[in-house]
Amino acid sequence: MKFRSTAILLAILALLGGAYYWFEVRGVKLAAEREERDKALFSFKPDQVQKLVLERPGERIVLSKQEGGWRVSEPVQALADAEAVDSLLGDLSAAQMQDQLEASENLAPYGLAPPVIRAEVEADGKTYELALGDATPTGGYAYAIKPGAKQILLVNQTLKSAVDKQLIDVRDKTVFDLTIDQVQELRLDRPSDSVVLKREGPKSWQLSAPIQTPGDPEAIRTLLTDLSSAKVKEFVDHGVDDLSAYGLEKPSAKVSIWVGPDRAQRTLLLGRKDEDKDGVWASREANGPVFLVAADLLTKVEKPITELRDRRVLPIERDQVQAIEWRYPEGSVKVRKLEAEPGGSDRWRLEAPLKTAADATAISSLLFDLESLKAEEFASAAPAALGLAAPAWQIEVEQDGRPLVLQVGRVDTEPPWTYVRRVDGPPLAVKSDELERIRLDSFELRQKLLLDLRRDKIEKIEVAVGKQRVRLRRDGESWQLEQPSRRELPRELPRELPRELPDEALNDLIWSFDYVQMEKVFEEQPTALARYGLAAPAAEVAVWTQGDQLVGRLKLGAKVPPQQAEPEAEWIYAYVEKRSPVCAVEASTLKSIRDAVGKLAAGTD
């Protein structure tokens, strides 16, 4: 009986809920949709439009949709800016009435006799019209009226701004219709010279005139981008009888571009500058229509040949480099790329003057500096005069199985340049400070991290500082403090530590020896640790990963004498048993470990 009563109550509640939704929620939604429909000025969709007319006193613009896109059919025959037309139609199709005023016989006070702008749309066999007048005194709205009506409407001022277009706004202003990656050849005819650039590969160009030399892919792509993005500022639609008025009878420059496998040609003639209009008069062909483009386009076309030839000192691609070798008077330094780690990061090994892991981050930075190293000047003096007959040092980059060798010669102080050359190239001047960034020694290239940890893999930690000893072991998601006494630590060891922890001791301990790096190497293969205070170290840290794999046993010893340290640096000797040289680390490392161990020991039962 009780169950039946409950079921009846639930049914009643369900009916009430349905009634509430139907009459209240859905009713409100339907009312809102009806209100939106009532406010809508038009009922067409942009893709239904076949013709658009914009009319203002003294000007009539007619846009027609034809096969291939929109065209201007009045007052000139020309291509239309499809993006501008689509945006305008989108604004018109979404136009809404915000309010309405009383009917008026006199439309002049509203700027509607004649209107500021009138829009007429032909869509799906129907015609839609709207006249727009002045802005309201308080701003934000504009007056509008539909044809044959006397009711004054208020619409958003943004609608008027969107519709109030001039011919230049809706006309296609593209100077060059081209896809940059399909350009096969570029020719620049200037009064001083003719420059010919031919594509040799996806990222390589050859400068074949006025000199034979590789072109700068970056500079050429930038120029092509400037040309393809150039826009017409003004059209001259009347016939031009005298080209000299525009400087086009003898152009200042001619740009010719060949595009695609069929080598379709695009041409641009650039005439005189018009200072008043901040532009340059141009035409796509001799005796063709004249138009105005931005003044800086001529400047870009006239850029010196030195800016178009390849100024890269070493034309490398970072991900294709297999090995790098420095040859100094005191000996060679060499690194080689190994197979990438499962995560995708590159791994490198130092092969000379010793074999050890290399610092992948340092090499990544080096490769960036190598790739971006550019010549400041192409030197004309003989290599011997520039110190390149007997180079001071050189660097060899192995890429795709072939060596690229850069020789380094004389250093000048004014300007601060160093002369270099590739074995197969001309002498170049580069900035000395940029070159210095690629001159590295074995210490800068080697892996300097003493304990290469992955925190999520650590299973056991042992730390000894003086008489204090701490041993911790992971137990599932938590840790057990096994020495000096056993207790559960309610803190797993995360990869990224939160800022505040209930128990910070464990995390302080990990931070104390994680990311400890060598600052200087004293002895690669030590035979006597006592001289460094490492036979009876001040602190010792051992870390194991899964399966009791020892990551390393870090020992911290005596203070490094000031005469052996960098100025104002405080270092102590350090050593990872059988895995590192005797080296220097920051003295603060010992203090951090001592403090962390003290916290853990003090917190035991």
N, C-alpha and C positions, 0 to 999 in steps of 0.2 A: 504493500500500500504506500509505504514511504517512497519507494522507488518510482511508483507511478506518478505521485505528486511532483516529485523532482523533475521527471520527464516533461510533465505538463508545463511547469514553470520555465524550463529551458526552451520549450517550443514557443511559449509566449514571448520570452526575451528575444528569441531569434526573429519572430515576426515584428516585434517592436524595432529591433535593430535594422531589419530590412526596410521597414517603413521610414525610419529616420534617414537611412541612406538615400532612399528613393525620393522622398519629399524635401529633404534638407540638403544633403551633400550633393546629390546629383542635380537637384533643382538649382542650387547655387551655381554649379558648373555650367548647366545649360543656359542660365540667365547671363552668365559672363560671356559665353560663346555667342549668344544672341546680340549682346551689346557690342561685341567686337565686329560682328557682321553689319550691324546698323551703322557703325562708325566708318566702315570701309568705304572709300571713294570709288574703287573699281573692283571688278570681279574677274580680271584676266590674269593669266600666268605669263611670266616673262618669255617662256619658250613658245608661246602662241603668237607673239607679236611678229608681224610682217613689215610694218611701216611705222615710223615715228617722225612726227613733225614738231619742230620747235620754232615758234614764231614770236618775234618782238617787233616793235616799230622799226621799219626800215631793213629788217633782216628775216629771211625765211630759210630754215635748214631742214632738208628732207633726207632721212636715212631709210634705206630699203634693205631688207634681208634678201640676199641673192645666193645662188649656189657658190659656196666657198666663203661665205661670211657677209658681214655688213659693209655697205658702201654708202658714201655721200652722193646723192643724185642732184641735189640743189644746195647752194648756188654753183657748185663745181662738181665735176665728176672725179671722185677720188676714193681711195680706200678709207674705211672708218676705223676708229680705235675700238675694237671689239670689246675690250675690257671696260672702257668708259661707257659704251652703249649698254652693256649688260648691267653695269652698276646702276645706271640711270633707270633702266626698266625695272630693276629690282626695287628701287625706291618708289617708283610710281605705283607698281602693283601692290606695295604694302602701305600706300598712303592712307591716312585716316583723318577724319574730321574730328577736331578736338572740341569744337563748340560751334554755335551758329548764332548770328545776329538777326534782328528783324529785317524783313525785306525792305529794299530801298530802290527807288527809281533812279536816284543819282549815284552812279558808281564811281565818279571822279574822286571823291574824298578817300576812297579806299585804294586808289592807284589801279583801278580796274577799267578805266575808260580813257585811253586804251589800257589793256593789262601790261604789266611789266614783261611777262613772258606767258605764252600759251603753249600747252602741250596737247598733241593729238596722237592717239595711238590706234592703229588698226590691228585687231587681234581676233582670230577665229571668226572672221566675217563681220565683226562688230566694230564700231568706232566709239572711242572714249575720249572725252575732252575735259580739260581743266585750265582755267585762267587764273594766274597768280598776280597779286598786286603788291602793295606796300607792306612793310612790317608794321605791326601794331605799335602804338606809342610806348607801351611798357616793354616791348621786345619779347622775343621768345616765340611769337606767332606771326603769321602773315595772313592777309586777307585773300580769299579765293572764291571763285564762283564757277558753277557749271553752266554750259551753254543753254540759253533759253530760260534760265532760272533767275529769280530776283533775290533769293535767299543768300546772304553773305555768310561764308563759312570761315572758320578759323582753322588753320593748319599749322603744323610746326614750321618754324623758320628754316629748319634743316631741309625740309622738303623743297622749299623755294630755292635754297642754295644749290641743292642737287640738280634741279631742273634748269636753273638759270645758266645755261651753257652757251658759249660762243662757238663758232665754227672750229677754231683751233683746238678747242677742248675735246671735240668728238672725232676729229680727223686723225688718221693714222700718221704718227710723227716719226716712225722708224726710219732711220737713215740707211742702215745696213740690215737686211734680213738674212741672217746667217747663224749657223751653229758652229761655235768655235772649234770643237773637236773635228769638224769636217773640213776645216780650212787646210788646203794643200800648199798654197803659195801666197805670199804677200809681197807686193812691190810698192815702194814709196819713191815717187819722183819728186825731188826737191831741187831748188835752184843750185844748190851746192853739190849734190850727188844723187845717184839712184841706188836705192837699197833693195836687194832681192833676198828674200828669206824663203827657204823651201823646207817643208816638213820631211824628216827622215824616219820618224817613229812617233809613237804616242806622246813621248815626252822629249823628243829631240828635234832640233832644227839646225839647218846649215845656212850660214850667211855666204852667198855666192857672189855678191857684188856690194860694195866696191872692192871688198877683199874676200878671200876664201878662208873661212874660219867657222867654228861652231857658233851657233846663236844661243842666246840666253833664253831657255824655255819660259822662265818666270816672267822676264821682261816682255817677251813676245806675247805671252798669254794676256798680260796686263794691257798691252796695246790693243789686242784684238777685242778684249772685253770693253775697253773704252770706245772702240769703233762700233761694236754691236749694240752697246747701250746708249749711243748718241741719239738725241732727239731733235727734231726740227723745232725751232723757236718761233719761226714766222714763215709763211708762204707768200711768194709773189705770184698771184694768180693771173695778173694781166700779162699779156705778151711782152717779152723783153726784146727790144730792137737793138739796144746798145749794151753788149756784155761788159764793155769797159767800165760802165758805171758800177759794176759789181766785182771788177777785177778778175773776170772769168775769161777774157779774151786771151790772156796769158796767165793761167792759174799759178798761185803761189805753191801749190802742191797737188799731186795727183795720187790717189790711193787706188790700187787695183788688188782685188782679192779673188782667188780661184777656189771654188768650194766643191767638195764631193768628188766621187769617181769620174763624173762627166766633166769636171773642172768648169762648172758654170762660173762666169765672171761677173763680179760686182765692181762698180767703179764710182769714185767720188772725186769731183774737182773742187778744190778750195780756192776761193778768190781773195778779195781784200777784207781787211778787218773793218767793222763798223763800230767805232768807239762809242757812239751814242747809244747803240743797242747792245753793246757788249757781246758782239757775235762776229761770225765770219760768213760771208755769202758763199753759197755752194750750189752745185748742180751734180746730178748723177751722170750726165753726159753732155757733150758739147751741144750748145743751143737747146738744151733741155730745160725743164722748169727750174726756176731759181728759188732757193729757200735759205733761211738763216739758221746756222747752228752755233753752239756755244763757242766763245772765242778760244777756250783752252784746247779745243780739239785740234786746231792748227799747231799749237805748241806741242801737243803729244805726237803728232805726225812728224814734226821737225826735230824730235829728240836726237841727240848726237849718236853716231854709229857706235861709239864706245859703250852706250847704254843698251845696245841691242846685241852686241857680241857676248859670248859666254864668258862671264867674269868669275864663274866658279873655279876655285883653285883646284879642287879635287871633285870631279863629277861622280859622286857616289850616291847610292841609295842605301840608307842605314840598315834596312832589314836584309840586304844582300851581302853585307860585309862578313867575311869568314875569319880574317885575321888582320892584325895590325902589328907592325914592327917599327921601333925607333932605333936608329943607328947613331949612337953618340961616340965621340972620341974615346970615352971611358968604357964603352961596351954597348951591347944591344939589350933592348927590352922588348918582349914579344908577348902578345895575348892571342888566344884562339877561341872561337866560339864552339861550345859543346852543344849537344842536343838540348832542346828546350825542355823545361820542366813540365810536368803534367798540366799545370795551370797555364802554360803558354809563355812564361817569362824566359828570356834568354839567359843562358848560363855561360860563363867565360872562365878560362883557365890561364893563369900566368905561366908561360913556358920558359922564359928567360928574363933575368939571370937565374931564377930559381923556379921550381915547379910548385905551385900552390893555387888555391882558389882565387879568382879575381873578383873585383867589386863590380857587379853588373850595373849598378846605378851610376858609378863613375864612368864606365865605358859608354853607357847610353848618353850621358851628358857630353862626352867627348865626341861621339858620332854626330850629335846635333851640331856641335861647334865646327866639325870638319865639313859637314854638308853645307853649312851656312857661310863658310869662309869665302869672301869675295875679294877680287882684285880691286885696288884703288886706282891703279894705273898700269897700262901696258908699256913696259920699259923698252926703250929703243937701243940702249947701250949694249955692248957685247957682254955675254955672260961672265967672262973673266973680270971685267971691270966692276961687276956687281957681286963679286965674291962667290960666283957659282961654279967656277972651274974646279975649286976644291971646297965643296960645301962644308959649312960648320957642323951640320947634322942633317939627317933626312928621315922621312917617315914613309913607310910602304904600306899601302892598304890592299889587301887581297879581296877581290870582288869577282864573283862568277868565275873563279879559277884563274883570273889574270891580275897581275900586280899593277897598281898605280903608285908611282914613286914621286914624292915631292922633295926637292932639294932646297935647302935653306942657306942663304948667303949673307951679304953685307947688311948691317943694321945702320940706319940713319936716324938722327935725332930730330931733324927738322926738314920735312915733317917726320913724325915718328913712324917710319915705315921699315919693313924688312923685305929684301928682295928674294923671291923664290921662283922656282920653275918646275914644271913637270918635265920628265925626261923627254917627252915628245912634244913639248910646247914652248912658247916664248917666255922670256922673263916677265915676272909680274911684281908689283909692289903691293904689299898687304899691310894692314895696321899691325904694328908690333905687339900691342896688347892682345889682339885677337889671336895672333899666332902663338903667343905665349900660353894661351889656354889649351893648346893641343900638344904642348911640350911637357910630357908627363914622365915621371920616374917609376920604378917598380913599386915603391911604397905607396904612391898615390893610386896605383892600379890594383894593388892586392886587396883581398878581402880583409878588412880590419876588425870585423866583428868577432869577438873572442868566443862567445857561446852562441851558436846559431840555433835559436830556439823556435819551436812552434808550441805555443803555450797549451793548445788543446791536446797535444800529444804527451806532455810531461806526466810521468807516473810517480817519480820519487825525487826528493831533494834532500841533500845532506849539507849542512853548513856548520863549520867550526870556526869560532872566533875566540882565541885564547883558550880558556877552560870551558867556555860555553859551547855546547853542541846541540844541534837541532836536527831531527830527522822527521820528514813528513812523507806520507804515502797517500796516493789517491785511492779512494774506495768508492767506486761508482761515480756518483755525482758530488760526493763530498770528500773531504780530506781528513786523515787521521794524523795527529801529532804523536809519533811513536817515541820520541826522545826529546826532552828529559822525562816526560810521562805521557801516557796515552789519553787522549781525549778527542772527541769529534769536533772538527772545525766546520761550522755551518756556512761554509763559503766555498763554492766551486771555483775553479780557476778559469775565468772567462778570457776570451781573446781581447775584448775591449772592456776595460774596467770602468764601472760607473764612478762618478766623482765622489760620492759619499758611500761608505760601506759600514755596516754595523761592526764588522771585525776587519780592521785595516791591516793588521799585522802581517798576514799571509801575503797580501798584495804588495805591501811595502817591501817585503823580502824579495819577491820576484822582480819588482822594479829596481831593486838595488844592484842586481847583477845582469839584468837584461839590457841589451844594447850597449854593453861596455866595449869600447873600441880602443885599439892600440894607437898611441900617439907618436911613438917612435920605436924602432927596433934596435936592440943592443946586441943580441947574439941569436943567430938562427938556430943552431943546434947546441944548446948549452951543455957543458961538461961538468961545471961546478955551480950548483944553485946557491950555495952558501953566501957567495960574494954579493948576491942580490937580496939576501934575507928570505930566500925562497925554500931553503932546506927545512926551516921551521917557520912556516909562513904565519903572518899576522892573521890571515883569514884564508879559509879554503871552502870552495863551493863545488859540489858535484851534483850533476843533473842526469837523470835517466828518463828515457821515453818508453813506450810500450815494448814489452818483451825484454825488459832490463837492458836496453841498449844505452850505453853510456854516451851522452852528448859531449861531455868533457868535464875535466876536474880543474877548476880555476884556482890558482894560488896567487895571493897578494902578499908582497914582501916589503922591503925597506923603502924609505923615501929616496927618490932620485936626487943626487946632488944638484944644486942650482946650476953649476957649470955645464951639466949635461942636459939640462932642460931648456925649453923655450923661455924667453924672458917673461917673468912674472907668472910662469906656470908652476903649479904644484902637482908633481907626479909621484907615483909609487911604481915599483917594479911589479910586473905581472907575468904569468906563464900558465898556459893550459897544457897539462902533462901530455907529452908526445904529439901535440897537435898545433903548437904555436911556437914562435920564437920567444925569448925573453924580451919583453917590451915595456913601455911605459903606459900607464892609464891614469886618469884623473884621481887625485888623492881622495876626493869626495866619495869615491866608490867604497872605500874601506869604511868610512864613517856611516854611509847608508846601510851597509850590511850589518855593522855592529849595532846600530840603532834598531834595525828590524829584528835581529836575533834577540836583542834585549826585550822587546815587546812580547815576542812569542814565549820566551822563557818565563817572563814575569806573569804571563797569563795562564800558566799551567796549574794543575791542582796540587 
